[in-house]
Amino acid sequence: MGGRPLIGVSTYLEAGARWGVWELEAALLPAAYPRLVSRSGGLPVLLPPDQPELAPQVVARLDGVVIAGGPDVDPARYGAERGPRCGPPAPERDAWEIALIEAALAARVPLLGICRGMQLLNVALGGTLVQHLDGHAEAVGVFGAHPVHPVPGTLYAAVQPAGTSVPTYHHQAVDRLAPGLIPSAHAADGTIEAVELPSAQGWVLGVQWHPEMGTDERVMRALIAAASETGS
């Protein structure tokens, strides 16, 4: 098709957001996400929660998909009881984003999961989560940073071959890795920081951190390069 690839980014659904004199239900997304897509060579399109059965039609119009960070995945999605430090559910978003993930995998559209997006990718494919993880957030509402180390021979290692410090703000993590997923980066404490599918199944990567909050564009640029190839 030529031109910049079209990259869909999933969004929040908030019961009440204020702007001007209004306080209304809103579909919203931190501006850092579309800015990162644009800086990295893509055209961002926001994907508010919708009917899950529409996801294949949406993905068919996109060159790449980003599942953004956000609230905790409902433990019922992976057959667990809600722990005391697990956040409230977001059922519409869980259902919509799982449908986007499944549609992207079925159509082999390049897929990047960020924080919650990586965790939801693991859940969608049959994995489970640790419902609370200490030491991976600076303070409430404050992004921290820690190093992650790539697993040699993986897609992620090809994108970032050396260990690097990344922006972090998460309290959940992969527990049981889903069948088929490969761990492709770890934190110093052993926490899985990136996952992927074998390259024969398309370009699929999840990262536990928040690249949109930093200056390193390599992960997003890799997604957009893959989207340019599949969309051309």
Short mmCIF file of the C-alpha atoms (twelve columns), coordinates in Angstrom:
data_MODEL
# 
_entry.id   MODEL 
# 
loop_
_atom_site.group_PDB 
_atom_site.id 
_atom_site.type_symbol 
_atom_site.label_atom_id 
_atom_site.label_alt_id 
_atom_site.label_comp_id 
_atom_site.label_asym_id 
_atom_site.label_seq_id 
_atom_site.Cartn_x 
_atom_site.Cartn_y 
_atom_site.Cartn_z 
_atom_site.pdbx_PDB_model_num 
ATOM 1   C CA . MET A 1   0.000   0.000   0.000  1 
ATOM 2   C CA . GLY A 2   2.938   2.346   0.647  1 
ATOM 3   C CA . GLY A 3   3.109   5.091   3.255  1 
ATOM 4   C CA . ARG A 4   3.219   4.667   7.002  1 
ATOM 5   C CA . PRO A 5   1.694   1.499   8.427  1 
ATOM 6   C CA . LEU A 6   -1.563  1.824   10.368 1 
ATOM 7   C CA . ILE A 7   -1.053  0.764   14.000 1 
ATOM 8   C CA . GLY A 8   -4.084  0.179   16.219 1 
ATOM 9   C CA . VAL A 9   -3.627  0.822   19.951 1 
ATOM 10  C CA . SER A 10  -6.169  -0.424  22.480 1 
ATOM 11  C CA . THR A 11  -7.594  2.105   24.944 1 
ATOM 12  C CA . TYR A 12  -9.096  2.457   28.389 1 
ATOM 13  C CA . LEU A 13  -12.827 2.771   29.064 1 
ATOM 14  C CA . GLU A 14  -13.306 5.096   32.038 1 
ATOM 15  C CA . ALA A 15  -16.626 5.705   33.778 1 
ATOM 16  C CA . GLY A 16  -15.985 9.421   34.274 1 
ATOM 17  C CA . ALA A 17  -13.362 11.693  32.711 1 
ATOM 18  C CA . ARG A 18  -13.343 15.490  32.951 1 
ATOM 19  C CA . TRP A 19  -12.627 18.036  30.236 1 
ATOM 20  C CA . GLY A 20  -13.985 21.558  30.230 1 
ATOM 21  C CA . VAL A 21  -17.427 21.487  31.857 1 
ATOM 22  C CA . TRP A 22  -17.951 17.805  31.043 1 
ATOM 23  C CA . GLU A 23  -17.603 14.646  33.069 1 
ATOM 24  C CA . LEU A 24  -18.605 11.676  30.902 1 
ATOM 25  C CA . GLU A 25  -17.710 8.075   30.178 1 
ATOM 26  C CA . ALA A 26  -14.665 8.181   27.939 1 
ATOM 27  C CA . ALA A 27  -12.425 5.979   25.844 1 
ATOM 28  C CA . LEU A 28  -8.940  7.335   26.462 1 
ATOM 29  C CA . LEU A 29  -5.241  6.555   26.242 1 
ATOM 30  C CA . PRO A 30  -2.108  8.272   27.579 1 
ATOM 31  C CA . ALA A 31  -0.742  10.422  24.763 1 
ATOM 32  C CA . ALA A 32  2.692   8.810   25.085 1 
ATOM 33  C CA . TYR A 33  1.418   5.737   23.191 1 
ATOM 34  C CA . PRO A 34  0.330   7.413   19.942 1 
ATOM 35  C CA . ARG A 35  3.328   9.743   20.137 1 
ATOM 36  C CA . LEU A 36  5.685   6.749   20.294 1 
ATOM 37  C CA . VAL A 37  3.920   5.109   17.342 1 
ATOM 38  C CA . SER A 38  4.203   8.324   15.337 1 
ATOM 39  C CA . ARG A 39  7.876   8.932   16.246 1 
ATOM 40  C CA . SER A 40  8.654   5.358   15.272 1 
ATOM 41  C CA . GLY A 41  7.188   5.702   11.780 1 
ATOM 42  C CA . GLY A 42  3.592   4.528   12.165 1 
ATOM 43  C CA . LEU A 43  0.126   6.070   12.011 1 
ATOM 44  C CA . PRO A 44  -1.640  5.502   15.344 1 
ATOM 45  C CA . VAL A 45  -5.325  4.578   15.491 1 
ATOM 46  C CA . LEU A 46  -7.093  4.326   18.865 1 
ATOM 47  C CA . LEU A 47  -9.210  1.208   19.430 1 
ATOM 48  C CA . PRO A 48  -11.828 1.721   22.162 1 
ATOM 49  C CA . PRO A 49  -13.439 -1.373  23.711 1 
ATOM 50  C CA . ASP A 50  -16.108 -2.739  21.376 1 
ATOM 51  C CA . GLN A 51  -17.981 -5.949  20.648 1 
ATOM 52  C CA . PRO A 52  -15.416 -8.791  20.629 1 
ATOM 53  C CA . GLU A 53  -16.939 -10.334 17.495 1 
ATOM 54  C CA . LEU A 54  -15.921 -7.178  15.576 1 
ATOM 55  C CA . ALA A 55  -12.214 -7.617  16.319 1 
ATOM 56  C CA . PRO A 56  -11.391 -9.579  13.126 1 
ATOM 57  C CA . GLN A 57  -12.925 -6.823  10.990 1 
ATOM 58  C CA . VAL A 58  -10.937 -4.170  12.850 1 
ATOM 59  C CA . VAL A 59  -7.639  -6.065  12.663 1 
ATOM 60  C CA . ALA A 60  -8.157  -6.697  8.928  1 
ATOM 61  C CA . ARG A 61  -7.859  -2.943  8.377  1 
ATOM 62  C CA . LEU A 62  -4.635  -2.588  10.394 1 
ATOM 63  C CA . ASP A 63  -0.971  -3.281  9.698  1 
ATOM 64  C CA . GLY A 64  -0.075  -3.781  13.367 1 
ATOM 65  C CA . VAL A 65  -1.700  -3.975  16.804 1 
ATOM 66  C CA . VAL A 66  -0.534  -2.694  20.196 1 
ATOM 67  C CA . ILE A 67  -2.258  -3.875  23.377 1 
ATOM 68  C CA . ALA A 68  -1.605  -1.076  25.844 1 
ATOM 69  C CA . GLY A 69  -0.967  -1.142  29.571 1 
ATOM 70  C CA . GLY A 70  -3.729  -0.628  32.083 1 
ATOM 71  C CA . PRO A 71  -5.738  -2.348  34.820 1 
ATOM 72  C CA . ASP A 72  -5.183  -5.845  36.159 1 
ATOM 73  C CA . VAL A 73  -6.457  -8.781  34.135 1 
ATOM 74  C CA . ASP A 74  -9.449  -10.447 35.820 1 
ATOM 75  C CA . PRO A 75  -8.085  -13.566 37.594 1 
ATOM 76  C CA . ALA A 76  -11.221 -15.439 36.499 1 
ATOM 77  C CA . ARG A 77  -9.717  -15.316 32.997 1 
ATOM 78  C CA . TYR A 78  -6.990  -17.730 34.139 1 
ATOM 79  C CA . GLY A 79  -9.032  -19.731 36.641 1 
ATOM 80  C CA . ALA A 80  -7.791  -18.078 39.836 1 
ATOM 81  C CA . GLU A 81  -9.444  -16.464 42.843 1 
ATOM 82  C CA . ARG A 82  -8.958  -12.715 43.184 1 
ATOM 83  C CA . GLY A 83  -6.164  -11.942 45.650 1 
ATOM 84  C CA . PRO A 84  -6.350  -9.041  48.144 1 
ATOM 85  C CA . ARG A 85  -3.860  -6.908  46.174 1 
ATOM 86  C CA . CYS A 86  -5.363  -7.511  42.739 1 
ATOM 87  C CA . GLY A 87  -7.075  -4.480  41.239 1 
ATOM 88  C CA . PRO A 88  -10.722 -4.236  40.165 1 
ATOM 89  C CA . PRO A 89  -11.750 -6.000  36.935 1 
ATOM 90  C CA . ALA A 90  -12.244 -4.340  33.559 1 
ATOM 91  C CA . PRO A 91  -14.411 -6.980  31.850 1 
ATOM 92  C CA . GLU A 92  -15.194 -5.025  28.670 1 
ATOM 93  C CA . ARG A 93  -11.543 -4.323  28.098 1 
ATOM 94  C CA . ASP A 94  -10.445 -7.884  28.867 1 
ATOM 95  C CA . ALA A 95  -12.939 -9.305  26.381 1 
ATOM 96  C CA . TRP A 96  -12.123 -6.771  23.655 1 
ATOM 97  C CA . GLU A 97  -8.361  -7.052  23.934 1 
ATOM 98  C CA . ILE A 98  -8.380  -10.852 24.046 1 
ATOM 99  C CA . ALA A 99  -10.447 -10.729 20.857 1 
ATOM 100 C CA . LEU A 100 -7.909  -8.336  19.289 1 
ATOM 101 C CA . ILE A 101 -5.059  -10.658 20.276 1 
ATOM 102 C CA . GLU A 102 -6.813  -13.697 18.832 1 
ATOM 103 C CA . ALA A 103 -7.683  -11.848 15.621 1 
ATOM 104 C CA . ALA A 104 -4.118  -10.555 15.184 1 
ATOM 105 C CA . LEU A 105 -2.675  -14.040 15.734 1 
ATOM 106 C CA . ALA A 106 -5.145  -15.602 13.302 1 
ATOM 107 C CA . ALA A 107 -4.393  -13.002 10.614 1 
ATOM 108 C CA . ARG A 108 -0.637  -12.931 11.378 1 
ATOM 109 C CA . VAL A 109 -0.787  -9.173  11.940 1 
ATOM 110 C CA . PRO A 110 2.259   -8.004  13.954 1 
ATOM 111 C CA . LEU A 111 1.346   -7.712  17.624 1 
ATOM 112 C CA . LEU A 112 3.022   -5.910  20.537 1 
ATOM 113 C CA . GLY A 113 1.757   -6.229  24.114 1 
ATOM 114 C CA . ILE A 114 2.889   -3.591  26.627 1 
ATOM 115 C CA . CYS A 115 2.759   -4.391  30.373 1 
ATOM 116 C CA . ARG A 116 -0.886  -5.475  30.817 1 
ATOM 117 C CA . GLY A 117 -0.782  -6.281  27.095 1 
ATOM 118 C CA . MET A 118 2.020   -8.807  27.636 1 
ATOM 119 C CA . GLN A 119 0.193   -10.290 30.624 1 
ATOM 120 C CA . LEU A 120 -3.057  -10.556 28.671 1 
ATOM 121 C CA . LEU A 121 -1.224  -12.232 25.766 1 
ATOM 122 C CA . ASN A 122 -0.006  -14.869 28.224 1 
ATOM 123 C CA . VAL A 123 -3.517  -15.336 29.630 1 
ATOM 124 C CA . ALA A 124 -5.141  -15.458 26.181 1 
ATOM 125 C CA . LEU A 125 -2.831  -18.329 25.235 1 
ATOM 126 C CA . GLY A 126 -3.424  -20.306 28.428 1 
ATOM 127 C CA . GLY A 127 -0.947  -18.937 30.957 1 
ATOM 128 C CA . THR A 128 -1.436  -17.513 34.447 1 
ATOM 129 C CA . LEU A 129 -0.267  -14.434 36.354 1 
ATOM 130 C CA . VAL A 130 1.300   -13.493 39.666 1 
ATOM 131 C CA . GLN A 131 -1.329  -11.153 41.108 1 
ATOM 132 C CA . HIS A 132 1.122   -8.985  43.045 1 
ATOM 133 C CA . LEU A 133 4.833   -8.439  42.593 1 
ATOM 134 C CA . ASP A 134 6.930   -6.187  44.839 1 
ATOM 135 C CA . GLY A 135 9.931   -4.177  43.694 1 
ATOM 136 C CA . HIS A 136 8.891   -3.320  40.125 1 
ATOM 137 C CA . ALA A 137 7.329   0.107   40.736 1 
ATOM 138 C CA . GLU A 138 8.946   3.200   42.235 1 
ATOM 139 C CA . ALA A 139 5.858   4.483   44.068 1 
ATOM 140 C CA . VAL A 140 2.175   4.957   43.369 1 
ATOM 141 C CA . GLY A 141 1.915   6.981   40.167 1 
ATOM 142 C CA . VAL A 142 5.698   7.105   39.650 1 
ATOM 143 C CA . PHE A 143 7.546   5.161   36.945 1 
ATOM 144 C CA . GLY A 144 10.757  3.503   38.019 1 
ATOM 145 C CA . ALA A 145 13.514  1.816   36.029 1 
ATOM 146 C CA . HIS A 146 15.464  -1.417  36.163 1 
ATOM 147 C CA . PRO A 147 17.639  -3.429  33.777 1 
ATOM 148 C CA . VAL A 148 16.334  -6.296  31.666 1 
ATOM 149 C CA . HIS A 149 18.494  -8.917  30.005 1 
ATOM 150 C CA . PRO A 150 17.602  -10.487 26.636 1 
ATOM 151 C CA . VAL A 151 17.623  -14.229 26.007 1 
ATOM 152 C CA . PRO A 152 20.112  -14.899 23.182 1 
ATOM 153 C CA . GLY A 153 18.597  -16.065 19.905 1 
ATOM 154 C CA . THR A 154 15.170  -14.521 20.490 1 
ATOM 155 C CA . LEU A 155 13.291  -11.864 18.533 1 
ATOM 156 C CA . TYR A 156 13.742  -9.464  21.424 1 
ATOM 157 C CA . ALA A 157 17.499  -10.076 21.513 1 
ATOM 158 C CA . ALA A 158 17.624  -9.191  17.818 1 
ATOM 159 C CA . VAL A 159 15.882  -5.905  18.603 1 
ATOM 160 C CA . GLN A 160 17.929  -5.102  21.733 1 
ATOM 161 C CA . PRO A 161 20.922  -7.439  21.918 1 
ATOM 162 C CA . ALA A 162 22.381  -6.035  25.152 1 
ATOM 163 C CA . GLY A 163 20.854  -5.520  28.577 1 
ATOM 164 C CA . THR A 164 19.201  -2.146  28.995 1 
ATOM 165 C CA . SER A 165 17.380  -0.119  31.639 1 
ATOM 166 C CA . VAL A 166 13.652  0.205   30.957 1 
ATOM 167 C CA . PRO A 167 10.764  2.289   32.397 1 
ATOM 168 C CA . THR A 168 8.711   0.117   34.760 1 
ATOM 169 C CA . TYR A 169 5.430   0.368   36.609 1 
ATOM 170 C CA . HIS A 170 3.841   -3.001  37.217 1 
ATOM 171 C CA . HIS A 171 2.777   -5.158  40.119 1 
ATOM 172 C CA . GLN A 172 1.749   -8.269  38.193 1 
ATOM 173 C CA . ALA A 173 3.820   -10.673 36.111 1 
ATOM 174 C CA . VAL A 174 3.810   -13.975 34.258 1 
ATOM 175 C CA . ASP A 175 3.439   -16.978 36.553 1 
ATOM 176 C CA . ARG A 176 2.901   -20.060 34.355 1 
ATOM 177 C CA . LEU A 177 4.025   -19.287 30.832 1 
ATOM 178 C CA . ALA A 178 1.427   -20.118 28.183 1 
ATOM 179 C CA . PRO A 179 2.102   -23.062 25.875 1 
ATOM 180 C CA . GLY A 180 4.012   -21.893 22.812 1 
ATOM 181 C CA . LEU A 181 5.291   -18.648 24.309 1 
ATOM 182 C CA . ILE A 182 9.025   -18.201 24.763 1 
ATOM 183 C CA . PRO A 183 10.593  -16.022 27.496 1 
ATOM 184 C CA . SER A 184 12.865  -13.527 25.769 1 
ATOM 185 C CA . ALA A 185 14.046  -11.213 28.579 1 
ATOM 186 C CA . HIS A 186 14.357  -11.360 32.364 1 
ATOM 187 C CA . ALA A 187 14.857  -8.949  35.242 1 
ATOM 188 C CA . ALA A 188 17.653  -9.515  37.739 1 
ATOM 189 C CA . ASP A 189 15.219  -11.272 40.101 1 
ATOM 190 C CA . GLY A 190 14.225  -13.736 37.360 1 
ATOM 191 C CA . THR A 191 10.885  -12.107 36.513 1 
ATOM 192 C CA . ILE A 192 9.958   -12.695 32.868 1 
ATOM 193 C CA . GLU A 193 10.176  -9.270  31.236 1 
ATOM 194 C CA . ALA A 194 9.448   -10.188 27.613 1 
ATOM 195 C CA . VAL A 195 7.699   -13.038 25.819 1 
ATOM 196 C CA . GLU A 196 7.263   -13.953 22.180 1 
ATOM 197 C CA . LEU A 197 6.026   -16.605 19.802 1 
ATOM 198 C CA . PRO A 198 8.418   -18.475 17.509 1 
ATOM 199 C CA . SER A 199 9.073   -16.450 14.354 1 
ATOM 200 C CA . ALA A 200 7.282   -19.046 12.217 1 
ATOM 201 C CA . GLN A 201 4.038   -17.874 13.844 1 
ATOM 202 C CA . GLY A 202 4.541   -14.238 12.859 1 
ATOM 203 C CA . TRP A 203 5.863   -11.154 14.697 1 
ATOM 204 C CA . VAL A 204 4.472   -11.379 18.257 1 
ATOM 205 C CA . LEU A 205 6.222   -9.764  21.222 1 
ATOM 206 C CA . GLY A 206 5.149   -8.758  24.723 1 
ATOM 207 C CA . VAL A 207 7.191   -6.548  27.052 1 
ATOM 208 C CA . GLN A 208 6.536   -6.062  30.749 1 
ATOM 209 C CA . TRP A 209 7.782   -2.474  30.802 1 
ATOM 210 C CA . HIS A 210 6.530   0.801   29.274 1 
ATOM 211 C CA . PRO A 211 8.563   1.836   26.204 1 
ATOM 212 C CA . GLU A 212 6.219   4.772   25.670 1 
ATOM 213 C CA . MET A 213 7.584   6.348   28.865 1 
ATOM 214 C CA . GLY A 214 11.197  6.277   27.715 1 
ATOM 215 C CA . THR A 215 13.315  7.410   24.778 1 
ATOM 216 C CA . ASP A 216 14.282  3.994   23.386 1 
ATOM 217 C CA . GLU A 217 12.146  3.450   20.270 1 
ATOM 218 C CA . ARG A 218 13.669  0.144   19.147 1 
ATOM 219 C CA . VAL A 219 10.801  -2.125  20.223 1 
ATOM 220 C CA . MET A 220 8.155   0.030   18.558 1 
ATOM 221 C CA . ARG A 221 10.307  0.544   15.474 1 
ATOM 222 C CA . ALA A 222 10.670  -3.225  15.182 1 
ATOM 223 C CA . LEU A 223 6.887   -3.641  15.303 1 
ATOM 224 C CA . ILE A 224 6.429   -0.972  12.642 1 
ATOM 225 C CA . ALA A 225 9.104   -2.512  10.427 1 
ATOM 226 C CA . ALA A 226 7.268   -5.838  10.627 1 
ATOM 227 C CA . ALA A 227 3.949   -4.086  9.947  1 
ATOM 228 C CA . SER A 228 5.452   -2.384  6.900  1 
ATOM 229 C CA . GLU A 229 6.496   -5.755  5.490  1 
ATOM 230 C CA . THR A 230 3.166   -7.496  6.076  1 
ATOM 231 C CA . GLY A 231 1.120   -4.508  4.959  1 
ATOM 232 C CA . SER A 232 3.011   -3.829  1.746  1 
# 
